[in-house]
């Protein structure tokens, strides 16, 4: 078992060094940009909005915050949006914006049946790659304190840098 674990770690290290376009097939994950203003983009936002609303429902309702489809749709044009694919299946959504010498992850939403398959890790590592490629110093994000995803972010090297109102933890990582 030790040899298999070592081999898997070596493959992950080798894949991590590849440009993401080459690494994606090895990781069995890929990204597909949405095409805003075209039919594909309209389909993606129609798929992404309920996914985000459902995934965030427990956190928002615990705080008495209502979901706003209008706010989500308005933010869609302000973010870079990617559909996360696992094979041919839509497994999640990645949204981010450039902000103050950083890429700011706005959403990593994974379809529940695809959670714990490395899709979120792939998405975050993709943003790290883009930040380096664009010459940006950091990747930033916020996560609800009780959201288990904060364990993933810590494992990937993100450090807590503060807390916003409503139990949102702020994390960042140097992209270099």
C-alpha positions, 0 to 999 in steps of 0.5 A: 500500500505504501508504494501505491500511496507514494506513486499517487503522490508523485503523480499528483506532484508531477501533474501539479507542475503541468500547465492546467490545460495539460493536467486536467485529463490526468485529474479527471476534472476540467473547466468550461468557461461560460459564454455570457450573452450566448445560449450556453451562458444562459443555460449555465446561469440557469443551472448555476443559480439554483445550485448556489442557492441550494448549497448556501441555503443552510448557512443563509437561513441560519443567519436569517438571510434571504436568497436573492436570485436578482442579486445572483444574476446581477453578480454573474456579469461581474465574475469570471464563471466556469462550469466544473466538469467531472468527465462529461457531467457538470459537477460544480461552479467556480466564480472569481474576480480580480481584486487588489492584486489578488484573485478573489474566489466568490463561489466554489459550488459543488453538486452534492453527489460530486463532493469529495471527488477532488473537484473543489481542490481542482477549482482552487488550484486552478485559481492559484494557477491563474493568479500566478499566470496573471502576475497577481500576488494572492488568492483570497476567499471567504467561507462560513465558519461552520462550512467544512470547506474551510478544512480544504482551504487550510489543507491547500495552504490558505491562512485565516486573515480575519472575520467578517460579520455573519460568521464569514472567515477570510482566508488568503494564500500567496500565489507565488 
